[in-house]
Amino acid sequence: MKTDPEKLSGIGKSLKEVGPYLGIGVQLAATVVLMVLIGNWLDKKFEQKFIFTLIFGLLGIFSGMYNLIKTLTYLEKKKKDSGNAE
């Protein structure tokens, strides 16, 4: 059930516009935290000091940033395409 954005008013219209962007920060943070936890677990398992935590933390940062940029690019393209359709 699609709602025409022109029929929405006030808060509903605002939420529809920013909705896709709300989860991006949480997704980035979750990726980094998960990778750090995996690295910490591997450090304990293989009795290392911090090497796996460092490697997996950096991997989490880079993969999270890649996903962030990819998602934002997609959303901006979608917004631009819908603006041209009008």
C-alpha positions as CSV (number, residue, x, y, z in Angstrom):
1,M,0.0,0.0,0.0
2,K,1.8,3.1,-1.3
3,T,1.0,6.5,0.0
4,D,1.4,9.5,-2.3
5,P,3.9,11.8,-0.6
6,E,1.9,14.8,-1.8
7,K,-1.0,13.6,0.4
8,L,1.1,13.4,3.5
9,S,1.5,16.4,5.7
10,G,3.9,17.4,8.4
11,I,5.5,14.6,10.4
12,G,4.4,11.8,8.1
13,K,6.0,13.5,5.1
14,S,9.2,14.2,7.0
15,L,9.5,10.6,8.2
16,K,8.9,9.2,4.7
17,E,11.7,11.3,3.4
18,V,14.3,10.5,6.2
19,G,13.2,7.0,6.9
20,P,15.8,5.2,4.7
21,Y,18.6,7.2,6.3
22,L,17.7,6.4,9.9
23,G,19.3,2.9,10.1
24,I,22.5,3.7,8.4
25,G,24.4,4.9,11.5
26,V,23.2,1.9,13.5
27,Q,24.3,-0.4,10.7
28,L,27.8,1.1,10.6
29,A,28.2,0.9,14.4
30,A,26.9,-2.7,14.5
31,T,29.4,-3.8,11.8
32,V,32.4,-2.3,13.7
33,V,31.3,-3.6,17.1
34,L,30.7,-7.1,15.7
35,M,34.1,-7.2,14.0
36,V,35.9,-6.0,17.1
37,L,34.1,-8.7,19.2
38,I,35.1,-11.4,16.7
39,G,38.7,-10.1,16.8
40,N,38.7,-10.1,20.6
41,W,37.3,-13.7,20.7
42,L,40.0,-14.8,18.3
43,D,42.7,-13.1,20.4
44,K,41.5,-15.0,23.5
45,K,41.2,-18.3,21.6
46,F,44.7,-18.1,20.1
47,E,46.3,-16.4,23.1
48,Q,47.3,-13.2,21.3
49,K,47.5,-9.8,22.8
50,F,45.4,-7.6,20.4
51,I,46.4,-8.4,16.8
52,F,43.1,-10.0,15.8
53,T,41.1,-7.2,17.5
54,L,43.1,-4.6,15.6
55,I,42.8,-6.4,12.2
56,F,39.1,-7.2,12.6
57,G,38.4,-3.7,13.9
58,L,40.0,-2.1,10.9
59,L,38.2,-4.5,8.6
60,G,34.9,-3.6,10.3
61,I,35.6,0.1,9.8
62,F,36.5,-0.3,6.1
63,S,33.6,-2.6,5.4
64,G,31.2,-0.4,7.3
65,M,32.3,2.7,5.5
66,Y,32.1,0.9,2.1
67,N,28.5,-0.2,2.9
68,L,27.7,3.4,4.1
69,I,28.9,5.0,0.9
70,K,27.3,2.4,-1.3
71,T,23.9,2.8,0.5
72,L,24.0,6.6,0.4
73,T,24.9,6.6,-3.3
74,Y,22.0,4.2,-4.0
75,L,19.5,6.4,-1.9
76,E,20.7,9.6,-3.6
77,K,20.3,8.0,-7.0
78,K,16.9,6.8,-6.1
79,K,15.9,10.2,-4.8
80,K,17.2,11.9,-8.0
81,D,15.4,9.4,-10.3
82,S,12.1,9.9,-8.4
83,G,12.6,13.6,-8.7
84,N,13.0,13.4,-12.5
85,A,9.9,11.2,-12.8
86,E,7.7,14.0,-11.6
